[in-house]
Amino acid sequence: MDDFDHITGRQLAAARALLGMGQVELAGRANVSAPTLRRMEASEGTVEGIRNNVASVVAVLEAAGITFLDGNYSGSGGPGVRLTQSTGASIDVQERETIQYREFYENDAPPGAGG
């Protein structure tokens, strides 16, 4: 059994959407045609298609940071996807712009004052 035997068409579509990647882009990266990818994503249940094509699409998505969840873990709601790596999108973490009450953030106590 290959690692992708449990992946559904909806998981492929969800993974692609989570990455903000279009069908044509993913198809190009996986070296499959866009109609082939569309058929894979439209599969009811487990992804249908030539095993090499499915493996290629899954490999591209996993390399982009997707983890496929097969639903065999505690608290599962069924098959799903999770983003495990940054997509390169920037998150605003500049403290000077995000801290509302700086006087409570900065330590103004004398050395050795504790807490």
N, C-alpha and C positions, 0 to 999 in steps of 0.2 A: 504494500500500500504506500503510495507516494504521499508526501506532505500535503498536497493540494486536493486529495480525494474527497475531502469534506467541504470544500469551498463552494458556495452557491453563487449564482449569477447576481443576486442582489448584493452579496458581499463585494463582488468586483465593482459594481456600480457605486456602492457606498464608499468603498476605499478610494476610488477615483475622485468622487465628489469631495471627500474629506481633504484630499490633497489639492483640490482646485484645479484638477487636470481635465482637459477635454478628451473626448473619445479619440479624436484624430491624433492628438499628441501622444496619448498612451499607446495607441496602435503603432505609431511610428517608432516609439522607443522599444516596443516589444517585437518589432519587425513582423507584425501581422496586419492584415487589411482592416480598415475601419468597419466594414460590414461584418467581418469575422468577430471583431470585438463586440459589436452590437448584438450579434446572435448569442455570444457567450453571456453577456449581461442579461439577456432576455430569457435565459434558461430557467425553467421551473425546477427548483431543487438544485442538485449538484451541477456545476458548470458542464455544459456539453461542448465538445469540440475536440480537435486533434490534440492529443496529450502534450506534444511539444509546444503548441500554441498556448495552451492553458498554462503550462509551466513557465513559458516566457513572460506572459502577462503577470502572473503571480510574482515572479522574480523581480520584475520592474517595480511593482507596487511595494514589495517588501524592502527593496533597496532604497525606496523613497521614504521609508519609515512606517510602513503599515504592518501591523500584526493581525493575523486572522484568528478569530476566536471561534472554536468549533462548538461551543455550548456545553462541553463536558467538564465544567468546573463549578464550584459552589456558587450559588446565587445567580446562575446563568439564566438569562432570558432567551436563550437560543443563540444561534450563530450571529456573529457580529464582527466588527473591525475596531481597531484601536490605533491611534497615531502614537508611535513610540519614539519618534525622533522629530526634531525641529524641522519644519518645512522651509526654514530660512526667513519666515515672517518675523518682523521686528515687533517686540513688545516694549512699550514705553516703561522703562525702569529708571529713569533719571530722577533720583531722590529729590533734588532741588525743585523739581516741578510737581512731584506727586505728594509731598508731605505737607499737610495742611497746617499743622501747628508745630512748627520747627522748635519752639521753645520747650516743648515736652519731649522732643526726640533727642536733642543734644544733652549730654551729661554736663551739668554745671556744678555738680557737687565737688567739694574739695577731695583730694586724694585720700584714700583710706576711710571715706565716709560710708562705705558699704553700698549694698544694693544698687 
